[in-house]
Amino acid sequence: MFRACCLALFLLLPQIIFAQNQRELNSEWMCIRASGLNMPGDTISKTEFLISNWLPAIVPGTVLANQLFNKQIPDPFYGMNNEAIPDIYKIGKGYYTYWFACDFKEQFPADGSEVYLNFRGVNYSFDVWLNGHKLNDKPDEGMFLSSSYCITKYLEKNGTNRLAVIVYPPSPVGNPNNGQGGDGMIAHSVTNQFVAGWDWIQPVRDRNTGIWDKVFIKRVGQAHLDHPHVVTLVPGRRSPDGKQWPATIRVSAEVENTSDSTLKGVLEYELAGKRVSTTVTLEPHSLEEVKLPDLQLENPKLWWPNGYGTPYLYTLKMRLLVNRKVVDDDTVTFGVRQLATAWNAKTKSREIKVNGQKIFIKGGNWILPDELLRFSKGRYDAEVRFHRDMNLNLIRVWGGGITERPEFYDA
């Protein structure tokens, strides 16, 4: 049975979200195999513990990618080199269980704001410490799980901090045995299946263990917003040209109050010269979804698939205000369009409409461009552009790979 899901993506279809008050931790990382380090995390995560004798690490990056970067293994893409790299099924999970540590600057906030540590993805599970304090009660588990921790009270007064993360491989790791996904056991966990080998790829020896996606530090007020969501309704059958009937814009977001007091504020956004807002009352230490009033967008510039019209994009700026002061903000880029599917009894297939128009699907299968998960914005831009230049209008994200990074959807 084909154990995969697919995400049909018309080029430039999804919304793209950028936080304005966060920075990426992508330098000064070091790594070491955990089996050679018999020290607890509360010791390793203190700045006085020596890590200068560790290996320099690339984050985001897998264990295998870091071993290759440090010339500990031969390049698996040449000749029979992959056969010279120990496979986790035979050598054991301990061989690819690694510590990653990073020293970074972040001042303790004197203005009552909060500081968060955010992981966009770790494969497969991990424990995390900051300045001698463990942040999670039990390992965070799942390759596509995003994790967030409020670290304000653990920040050092002098602004110099140490983050330490121990990363454990998937379980079960699967036996490659030259099959589609090996013996299939790796599919019993929430990770990528192709790493045990497929008909088009050799086994990835560490099964992509590591901090494979980005790590961020985000500073917000005592109240903050997360996960802004935009839904666009485009009724009727539209054409790419000419004046358009109105479209409905529905916007929501999660807001959280991390303080000990009840806070009253305003959640608002600006779009196409109009401002939409709603008042919010946040009880202490509460999180709730807030829905803003619908906006009727007059004569909207619609988004169309490749070859059917312009894929026009709008930018929505959202802000959360408390006492008339902006405590958090976000920006969402999205296309105004509506998708619909129906079963066509004549062709015995599913037909897709965009903005009421039937679309002839010309798709490409996307199974990530690098087995060691080494990506860049430039590479994403180039490879998605190849699809566009081949006049394709759909990208199918294969379920045996990964849920792609935001940079892919941006491209």
LODO-428884 format. One record per residue (C-alpha): residue number from 0; x, y, z. Coordinates in steps of 0.02 Angstrom, whole numbers, always signed. Example, Ala and Ser with C-alpha at 12.3 -4.5 7.8 and 13.67 -1.06 7.14 Angstrom:
<sites>
<site num="0" east="+615" north="-225" up="+390"/>
<site num="1" east="+684" north="-53" up="+357"/>
</sites>
This chain:
<sites>
<site num="0" east="+0" north="+0" up="+0"/>
<site num="1" east="+66" north="+171" up="-44"/>
<site num="2" east="+88" north="+256" up="+125"/>
<site num="3" east="+94" north="+437" up="+72"/>
<site num="4" east="-7" north="+593" up="+70"/>
<site num="5" east="+10" north="+730" up="-58"/>
<site num="6" east="-14" north="+916" up="-52"/>
<site num="7" east="-68" north="+992" up="-217"/>
<site num="8" east="+13" north="+1159" up="-236"/>
<site num="9" east="-30" north="+1278" up="-375"/>
<site num="10" east="+125" north="+1383" up="-394"/>
<site num="11" east="+130" north="+1524" up="-265"/>
<site num="12" east="-31" north="+1460" up="-188"/>
<site num="13" east="-9" north="+1461" up="+1"/>
<site num="14" east="+3" north="+1603" up="+123"/>
<site num="15" east="+178" north="+1647" up="+181"/>
<site num="16" east="+208" north="+1714" up="+356"/>
<site num="17" east="+356" north="+1814" up="+420"/>
<site num="18" east="+378" north="+1868" up="+599"/>
<site num="19" east="+456" north="+2039" up="+616"/>
<site num="20" east="+532" north="+2026" up="+790"/>
<site num="21" east="+633" north="+1867" up="+785"/>
<site num="22" east="+808" north="+1814" up="+734"/>
<site num="23" east="+880" north="+1649" up="+682"/>
<site num="24" east="+1011" north="+1554" up="+782"/>
<site num="25" east="+1115" north="+1491" up="+636"/>
<site num="26" east="+1295" north="+1520" up="+690"/>
<site num="27" east="+1416" north="+1473" up="+830"/>
<site num="28" east="+1345" north="+1298" up="+843"/>
<site num="29" east="+1455" north="+1151" up="+898"/>
<site num="30" east="+1417" north="+964" up="+902"/>
<site num="31" east="+1484" north="+800" up="+972"/>
<site num="32" east="+1428" north="+619" up="+981"/>
<site num="33" east="+1334" north="+594" up="+1144"/>
<site num="34" east="+1411" north="+424" up="+1183"/>
<site num="35" east="+1580" north="+506" up="+1207"/>
<site num="36" east="+1516" north="+637" up="+1329"/>
<site num="37" east="+1458" north="+576" up="+1499"/>
<site num="38" east="+1394" north="+742" up="+1563"/>
<site num="39" east="+1216" north="+796" up="+1605"/>
<site num="40" east="+1128" north="+932" up="+1508"/>
<site num="41" east="+1122" north="+1053" up="+1654"/>
<site num="42" east="+1313" north="+1051" up="+1656"/>
<site num="43" east="+1339" north="+1057" up="+1467"/>
<site num="44" east="+1220" north="+1205" up="+1451"/>
<site num="45" east="+1322" north="+1318" up="+1565"/>
<site num="46" east="+1442" north="+1436" up="+1478"/>
<site num="47" east="+1588" north="+1385" up="+1589"/>
<site num="48" east="+1580" north="+1208" up="+1517"/>
<site num="49" east="+1709" north="+1191" up="+1378"/>
<site num="50" east="+1641" north="+1154" up="+1205"/>
<site num="51" east="+1781" north="+1230" up="+1101"/>
<site num="52" east="+1849" north="+1053" up="+1074"/>
<site num="53" east="+1684" north="+1000" up="+993"/>
<site num="54" east="+1661" north="+1001" up="+805"/>
<site num="55" east="+1587" north="+1155" up="+719"/>
<site num="56" east="+1408" north="+1120" up="+670"/>
<site num="57" east="+1288" north="+1180" up="+536"/>
<site num="58" east="+1111" north="+1215" up="+598"/>
<site num="59" east="+994" north="+1181" up="+514"/>
<site num="60" east="+1085" north="+1020" up="+476"/>
<site num="61" east="+1081" north="+833" up="+504"/>
<site num="62" east="+1213" north="+729" up="+593"/>
<site num="63" east="+1271" north="+654" up="+428"/>
<site num="64" east="+1280" north="+825" up="+345"/>
<site num="65" east="+1388" north="+886" up="+490"/>
<site num="66" east="+1499" north="+733" up="+480"/>
<site num="67" east="+1524" north="+768" up="+296"/>
<site num="68" east="+1558" north="+953" up="+332"/>
<site num="69" east="+1693" north="+901" up="+457"/>
<site num="70" east="+1766" north="+773" up="+334"/>
<site num="71" east="+1729" north="+626" up="+450"/>
<site num="72" east="+1645" north="+527" up="+310"/>
<site num="73" east="+1668" north="+515" up="+122"/>
<site num="74" east="+1543" north="+603" up="+10"/>
<site num="75" east="+1398" north="+479" up="-6"/>
<site num="76" east="+1354" north="+547" up="-179"/>
<site num="77" east="+1514" north="+480" up="-260"/>
<site num="78" east="+1542" north="+302" up="-319"/>
<site num="79" east="+1513" north="+172" up="-183"/>
<site num="80" east="+1556" north="+292" up="-40"/>
<site num="81" east="+1387" north="+267" up="+43"/>
<site num="82" east="+1435" north="+86" up="+78"/>
<site num="83" east="+1581" north="+148" up="+185"/>
<site num="84" east="+1465" north="+245" up="+303"/>
<site num="85" east="+1396" north="+146" up="+453"/>
<site num="86" east="+1208" north="+117" up="+442"/>
<site num="87" east="+1110" north="+154" up="+598"/>
<site num="88" east="+1016" north="-12" up="+588"/>
<site num="89" east="+1178" north="-107" up="+612"/>
<site num="90" east="+1283" north="+9" up="+718"/>
<site num="91" east="+1143" north="+66" up="+835"/>
<site num="92" east="+1054" north="+229" up="+873"/>
<site num="93" east="+1188" north="+285" up="+996"/>
<site num="94" east="+1310" north="+312" up="+854"/>
<site num="95" east="+1201" north="+451" up="+781"/>
<site num="96" east="+1137" north="+524" up="+945"/>
<site num="97" east="+1219" north="+695" up="+955"/>
<site num="98" east="+1236" north="+848" up="+1064"/>
<site num="99" east="+1218" north="+1020" up="+983"/>
<site num="100" east="+1265" north="+1176" up="+1081"/>
<site num="101" east="+1263" north="+1361" up="+1042"/>
<site num="102" east="+1321" north="+1516" up="+1137"/>
<site num="103" east="+1218" north="+1670" up="+1095"/>
<site num="104" east="+1185" north="+1846" up="+1156"/>
<site num="105" east="+1015" north="+1894" up="+1221"/>
<site num="106" east="+989" north="+2022" up="+1357"/>
<site num="107" east="+866" north="+1992" up="+1498"/>
<site num="108" east="+718" north="+2105" up="+1455"/>
<site num="109" east="+700" north="+2254" up="+1570"/>
<site num="110" east="+537" north="+2314" up="+1493"/>
<site num="111" east="+426" north="+2168" up="+1543"/>
<site num="112" east="+433" north="+2085" up="+1373"/>
<site num="113" east="+453" north="+1897" up="+1349"/>
<site num="114" east="+584" north="+1798" up="+1252"/>
<site num="115" east="+542" north="+1634" up="+1164"/>
<site num="116" east="+650" north="+1496" up="+1093"/>
<site num="117" east="+569" north="+1415" up="+941"/>
<site num="118" east="+619" north="+1255" up="+849"/>
<site num="119" east="+541" north="+1232" up="+677"/>
<site num="120" east="+588" north="+1048" up="+665"/>
<site num="121" east="+701" north="+918" up="+747"/>
<site num="122" east="+718" north="+737" up="+692"/>
<site num="123" east="+669" north="+637" up="+786"/>
<site num="124" east="+659" north="+683" up="+971"/>
<site num="125" east="+760" north="+797" up="+1083"/>
<site num="126" east="+789" north="+867" up="+1257"/>
<site num="127" east="+842" north="+1048" up="+1278"/>
<site num="128" east="+930" north="+1149" up="+1414"/>
<site num="129" east="+969" north="+1334" up="+1431"/>
<site num="130" east="+1096" north="+1400" up="+1556"/>
<site num="131" east="+1082" north="+1245" up="+1665"/>
<site num="132" east="+891" north="+1233" up="+1659"/>
<site num="133" east="+795" north="+1096" up="+1568"/>
<site num="134" east="+656" north="+1170" up="+1461"/>
<site num="135" east="+551" north="+1015" up="+1423"/>
<site num="136" east="+481" north="+890" up="+1546"/>
<site num="137" east="+498" north="+747" up="+1422"/>
<site num="138" east="+576" north="+732" up="+1248"/>
<site num="139" east="+485" north="+826" up="+1110"/>
<site num="140" east="+449" north="+693" up="+979"/>
<site num="141" east="+409" north="+697" up="+794"/>
<site num="142" east="+508" north="+762" up="+646"/>
<site num="143" east="+377" north="+892" up="+597"/>
<site num="144" east="+335" north="+955" up="+771"/>
<site num="145" east="+371" north="+1139" up="+802"/>
<site num="146" east="+416" north="+1177" up="+983"/>
<site num="147" east="+414" north="+1340" up="+1079"/>
<site num="148" east="+481" north="+1384" up="+1252"/>
<site num="149" east="+471" north="+1543" up="+1354"/>
<site num="150" east="+651" north="+1568" up="+1411"/>
<site num="151" east="+641" north="+1741" up="+1490"/>
<site num="152" east="+674" north="+1687" up="+1670"/>
<site num="153" east="+822" north="+1579" up="+1619"/>
<site num="154" east="+919" north="+1715" up="+1526"/>
<site num="155" east="+1083" north="+1769" up="+1604"/>
<site num="156" east="+1092" north="+1947" up="+1668"/>
<site num="157" east="+1255" north="+1976" up="+1573"/>
<site num="158" east="+1171" north="+1928" up="+1409"/>
<site num="159" east="+1283" north="+1778" up="+1370"/>
<site num="160" east="+1185" north="+1615" up="+1358"/>
<site num="161" east="+1215" north="+1432" up="+1317"/>
<site num="162" east="+1087" north="+1322" up="+1229"/>
<site num="163" east="+1116" north="+1134" up="+1229"/>
<site num="164" east="+1011" north="+1006" up="+1135"/>
<site num="165" east="+1029" north="+818" up="+1130"/>
<site num="166" east="+948" north="+741" up="+975"/>
<site num="167" east="+892" north="+559" up="+964"/>
<site num="168" east="+865" north="+464" up="+800"/>
<site num="169" east="+695" north="+399" up="+740"/>
<site num="170" east="+625" north="+243" up="+820"/>
<site num="171" east="+613" north="+120" up="+739"/>
<site num="172" east="+753" north="+160" up="+616"/>
<site num="173" east="+703" north="+27" up="+490"/>
<site num="174" east="+808" north="-105" up="+403"/>
<site num="175" east="+859" north="-43" up="+228"/>
<site num="176" east="+862" north="-217" up="+145"/>
<site num="177" east="+851" north="-135" up="-28"/>
<site num="178" east="+663" north="-110" up="-27"/>
<site num="179" east="+540" north="+34" up="-41"/>
<site num="180" east="+568" north="+112" up="+129"/>
<site num="181" east="+667" north="-39" up="+183"/>
<site num="182" east="+566" north="-158" up="+291"/>
<site num="183" east="+433" north="-22" up="+313"/>
<site num="184" east="+461" north="-4" up="+500"/>
<site num="185" east="+520" north="+177" up="+488"/>
<site num="186" east="+345" north="+221" up="+428"/>
<site num="187" east="+283" north="+179" up="+603"/>
<site num="188" east="+353" north="+346" up="+664"/>
<site num="189" east="+317" north="+525" up="+611"/>
<site num="190" east="+470" north="+551" up="+502"/>
<site num="191" east="+523" north="+543" up="+320"/>
<site num="192" east="+512" north="+368" up="+246"/>
<site num="193" east="+632" north="+379" up="+99"/>
<site num="194" east="+786" north="+382" up="+213"/>
<site num="195" east="+781" north="+192" up="+232"/>
<site num="196" east="+807" north="+180" up="+44"/>
<site num="197" east="+691" north="+180" up="-106"/>
<site num="198" east="+701" north="+128" up="-288"/>
<site num="199" east="+783" north="+295" up="-327"/>
<site num="200" east="+895" north="+320" up="-176"/>
<site num="201" east="+1018" north="+230" up="-63"/>
<site num="202" east="+987" north="+227" up="+126"/>
<site num="203" east="+1029" north="+386" up="+220"/>
<site num="204" east="+1137" north="+312" up="+357"/>
<site num="205" east="+1082" north="+426" up="+501"/>
<site num="206" east="+899" north="+432" up="+443"/>
<site num="207" east="+915" north="+623" up="+440"/>
<site num="208" east="+939" north="+636" up="+628"/>
<site num="209" east="+973" north="+815" up="+684"/>
<site num="210" east="+908" north="+993" up="+702"/>
<site num="211" east="+851" north="+988" up="+522"/>
<site num="212" east="+752" north="+1150" up="+521"/>
<site num="213" east="+779" north="+1326" up="+587"/>
<site num="214" east="+795" north="+1387" up="+767"/>
<site num="215" east="+734" north="+1560" up="+816"/>
<site num="216" east="+738" north="+1681" up="+962"/>
<site num="217" east="+583" north="+1790" up="+969"/>
<site num="218" east="+552" north="+1938" up="+1084"/>
<site num="219" east="+372" north="+1994" up="+1115"/>
<site num="220" east="+270" north="+2089" up="+1242"/>
<site num="221" east="+176" north="+2004" up="+1383"/>
<site num="222" east="+41" north="+1971" up="+1255"/>
<site num="223" east="+82" north="+1906" up="+1083"/>
<site num="224" east="+1" north="+1839" up="+925"/>
<site num="225" east="+36" north="+1676" up="+833"/>
<site num="226" east="-24" north="+1582" up="+679"/>
<site num="227" east="-116" north="+1718" up="+583"/>
<site num="228" east="-232" north="+1633" up="+460"/>
<site num="229" east="-310" north="+1705" up="+303"/>
<site num="230" east="-456" north="+1625" up="+208"/>
<site num="231" east="-513" north="+1701" up="+43"/>
<site num="232" east="-687" north="+1673" up="-31"/>
<site num="233" east="-707" north="+1710" up="-217"/>
<site num="234" east="-886" north="+1664" up="-266"/>
<site num="235" east="-943" north="+1636" up="-444"/>
<site num="236" east="-849" north="+1602" up="-604"/>
<site num="237" east="-712" north="+1730" up="-633"/>
<site num="238" east="-600" north="+1781" up="-777"/>
<site num="239" east="-421" north="+1840" up="-760"/>
<site num="240" east="-459" north="+2006" up="-843"/>
<site num="241" east="-584" north="+2143" up="-810"/>
<site num="242" east="-667" north="+2213" up="-657"/>
<site num="243" east="-700" north="+2086" up="-519"/>
<site num="244" east="-844" north="+2063" up="-400"/>
<site num="245" east="-795" north="+2080" up="-217"/>
<site num="246" east="-702" north="+1942" up="-125"/>
<site num="247" east="-720" north="+1903" up="+59"/>
<site num="248" east="-565" north="+1903" up="+170"/>
<site num="249" east="-577" north="+1807" up="+334"/>
<site num="250" east="-434" north="+1828" up="+457"/>
<site num="251" east="-399" north="+1750" up="+626"/>
<site num="252" east="-250" north="+1729" up="+742"/>
<site num="253" east="-206" north="+1655" up="+910"/>
<site num="254" east="-167" north="+1778" up="+1049"/>
<site num="255" east="-86" north="+1734" up="+1214"/>
<site num="256" east="-67" north="+1826" up="+1379"/>
<site num="257" east="+84" north="+1763" up="+1476"/>
<site num="258" east="+66" north="+1889" up="+1619"/>
<site num="259" east="-20" north="+1875" up="+1789"/>
<site num="260" east="-143" north="+2014" up="+1746"/>
<site num="261" east="-295" north="+2031" up="+1634"/>
<site num="262" east="-249" north="+2127" up="+1478"/>
<site num="263" east="-362" north="+2222" up="+1359"/>
<site num="264" east="-304" north="+2261" up="+1186"/>
<site num="265" east="-340" north="+2273" up="+1000"/>
<site num="266" east="-299" north="+2150" up="+862"/>
<site num="267" east="-295" north="+2235" up="+693"/>
<site num="268" east="-231" north="+2219" up="+516"/>
<site num="269" east="-210" north="+2328" up="+364"/>
<site num="270" east="-248" north="+2269" up="+188"/>
<site num="271" east="-267" north="+2366" up="+26"/>
<site num="272" east="-280" north="+2530" up="+119"/>
<site num="273" east="-413" north="+2470" up="+241"/>
<site num="274" east="-397" north="+2433" up="+426"/>
<site num="275" east="-495" north="+2296" up="+515"/>
<site num="276" east="-491" north="+2277" up="+703"/>
<site num="277" east="-573" north="+2195" up="+853"/>
<site num="278" east="-552" north="+2217" up="+1040"/>
<site num="279" east="-485" north="+2072" up="+1144"/>
<site num="280" east="-487" north="+2036" up="+1331"/>
<site num="281" east="-353" north="+1913" up="+1384"/>
<site num="282" east="-363" north="+1827" up="+1551"/>
<site num="283" east="-198" north="+1791" up="+1640"/>
<site num="284" east="-99" north="+1648" up="+1562"/>
<site num="285" east="-230" north="+1615" up="+1429"/>
<site num="286" east="-227" north="+1579" up="+1242"/>
<site num="287" east="-373" north="+1601" up="+1126"/>
<site num="288" east="-414" north="+1610" up="+942"/>
<site num="289" east="-477" north="+1781" up="+888"/>
<site num="290" east="-580" north="+1804" up="+730"/>
<site num="291" east="-584" north="+1976" up="+652"/>
<site num="292" east="-734" north="+2046" up="+556"/>
<site num="293" east="-743" north="+1993" up="+373"/>
<site num="294" east="-676" north="+2116" up="+246"/>
<site num="295" east="-760" north="+2140" up="+77"/>
<site num="296" east="-617" north="+2172" up="-43"/>
<site num="297" east="-681" north="+2275" up="-189"/>
<site num="298" east="-619" north="+2235" up="-364"/>
<site num="299" east="-486" north="+2113" up="-299"/>
<site num="300" east="-332" north="+2066" up="-398"/>
<site num="301" east="-351" north="+1879" up="-406"/>
<site num="302" east="-220" north="+1743" up="-395"/>
<site num="303" east="-214" north="+1623" up="-543"/>
<site num="304" east="-114" north="+1464" up="-575"/>
<site num="305" east="+37" north="+1465" up="-690"/>
<site num="306" east="-21" north="+1493" up="-869"/>
<site num="307" east="-196" north="+1554" up="-826"/>
<site num="308" east="-161" north="+1729" up="-766"/>
<site num="309" east="-58" north="+1831" up="-645"/>
<site num="310" east="-23" north="+1751" up="-475"/>
<site num="311" east="-55" north="+1916" up="-385"/>
<site num="312" east="-7" north="+1923" up="-202"/>
<site num="313" east="-70" north="+2037" up="-63"/>
<site num="314" east="+25" north="+2081" up="+96"/>
<site num="315" east="-72" north="+2091" up="+259"/>
<site num="316" east="+7" north="+2175" up="+410"/>
<site num="317" east="-62" north="+2119" up="+578"/>
<site num="318" east="-29" north="+2200" up="+747"/>
<site num="319" east="-77" north="+2167" up="+927"/>
<site num="320" east="-90" north="+2324" up="+1035"/>
<site num="321" east="-103" north="+2336" up="+1224"/>
<site num="322" east="-125" north="+2509" up="+1300"/>
<site num="323" east="-107" north="+2578" up="+1123"/>
<site num="324" east="+68" north="+2505" up="+1111"/>
<site num="325" east="+115" north="+2374" up="+981"/>
<site num="326" east="+170" north="+2219" up="+1077"/>
<site num="327" east="+182" north="+2099" up="+929"/>
<site num="328" east="+159" north="+2099" up="+741"/>
<site num="329" east="+164" north="+1983" up="+591"/>
<site num="330" east="+155" north="+1995" up="+403"/>
<site num="331" east="+60" north="+1873" up="+291"/>
<site num="332" east="+79" north="+1863" up="+102"/>
<site num="333" east="-65" north="+1774" up="+14"/>
<site num="334" east="-162" north="+1758" up="-147"/>
<site num="335" east="-348" north="+1795" up="-162"/>
<site num="336" east="-420" north="+1636" up="-239"/>
<site num="337" east="-543" north="+1496" up="-204"/>
<site num="338" east="-518" north="+1313" up="-242"/>
<site num="339" east="-655" north="+1186" up="-272"/>
<site num="340" east="-652" north="+1003" up="-320"/>
<site num="341" east="-787" north="+888" up="-386"/>
<site num="342" east="-801" north="+712" up="-454"/>
<site num="343" east="-826" north="+710" up="-643"/>
<site num="344" east="-933" north="+557" up="-683"/>
<site num="345" east="-893" north="+567" up="-869"/>
<site num="346" east="-703" north="+564" up="-853"/>
<site num="347" east="-711" north="+465" up="-690"/>
<site num="348" east="-585" north="+582" up="-612"/>
<site num="349" east="-580" north="+729" up="-495"/>
<site num="350" east="-585" north="+900" up="-575"/>
<site num="351" east="-517" north="+1058" up="-495"/>
<site num="352" east="-580" north="+1235" up="-512"/>
<site num="353" east="-489" north="+1395" up="-466"/>
<site num="354" east="-598" north="+1549" up="-451"/>
<site num="355" east="-738" north="+1451" up="-535"/>
<site num="356" east="-633" north="+1404" up="-687"/>
<site num="357" east="-588" north="+1224" up="-729"/>
<site num="358" east="-400" north="+1199" up="-725"/>
<site num="359" east="-304" north="+1071" up="-827"/>
<site num="360" east="-177" north="+1002" up="-706"/>
<site num="361" east="+3" north="+983" up="-766"/>
<site num="362" east="+99" north="+926" up="-614"/>
<site num="363" east="+272" north="+882" up="-554"/>
<site num="364" east="+316" north="+765" up="-411"/>
<site num="365" east="+424" north="+845" up="-276"/>
<site num="366" east="+532" north="+728" up="-172"/>
<site num="367" east="+649" north="+859" up="-96"/>
<site num="368" east="+808" north="+905" up="-189"/>
<site num="369" east="+941" north="+844" up="-65"/>
<site num="370" east="+940" north="+685" up="+39"/>
<site num="371" east="+1046" north="+769" up="+176"/>
<site num="372" east="+917" north="+910" up="+190"/>
<site num="373" east="+1042" north="+1044" up="+138"/>
<site num="374" east="+933" north="+1184" up="+71"/>
<site num="375" east="+943" north="+1369" up="+37"/>
<site num="376" east="+821" north="+1502" up="-18"/>
<site num="377" east="+915" north="+1518" up="-183"/>
<site num="378" east="+902" north="+1332" up="-218"/>
<site num="379" east="+716" north="+1330" up="-182"/>
<site num="380" east="+691" north="+1481" up="-295"/>
<site num="381" east="+785" north="+1398" up="-438"/>
<site num="382" east="+700" north="+1229" up="-427"/>
<site num="383" east="+524" north="+1297" up="-412"/>
<site num="384" east="+562" north="+1414" up="-557"/>
<site num="385" east="+609" north="+1260" up="-661"/>
<site num="386" east="+432" north="+1195" up="-634"/>
<site num="387" east="+359" north="+1362" up="-689"/>
<site num="388" east="+470" north="+1372" up="-843"/>
<site num="389" east="+414" north="+1197" up="-895"/>
<site num="390" east="+235" north="+1266" up="-894"/>
<site num="391" east="+184" north="+1156" up="-747"/>
<site num="392" east="+49" north="+1222" up="-632"/>
<site num="393" east="+51" north="+1098" up="-488"/>
<site num="394" east="+184" north="+1032" up="-370"/>
<site num="395" east="+141" north="+872" up="-278"/>
<site num="396" east="+235" north="+860" up="-112"/>
<site num="397" east="+264" north="+675" up="-87"/>
<site num="398" east="+214" north="+610" up="+84"/>
<site num="399" east="+366" north="+498" up="+103"/>
<site num="400" east="+478" north="+651" up="+108"/>
<site num="401" east="+456" north="+803" up="+221"/>
<site num="402" east="+330" north="+938" up="+256"/>
<site num="403" east="+424" north="+1073" up="+167"/>
<site num="404" east="+499" north="+1228" up="+244"/>
<site num="405" east="+415" north="+1400" up="+226"/>
<site num="406" east="+552" north="+1450" up="+103"/>
<site num="407" east="+486" north="+1319" up="-19"/>
<site num="408" east="+310" north="+1391" up="-13"/>
<site num="409" east="+383" north="+1566" up="-29"/>
<site num="410" east="+469" north="+1511" up="-189"/>
</sites>
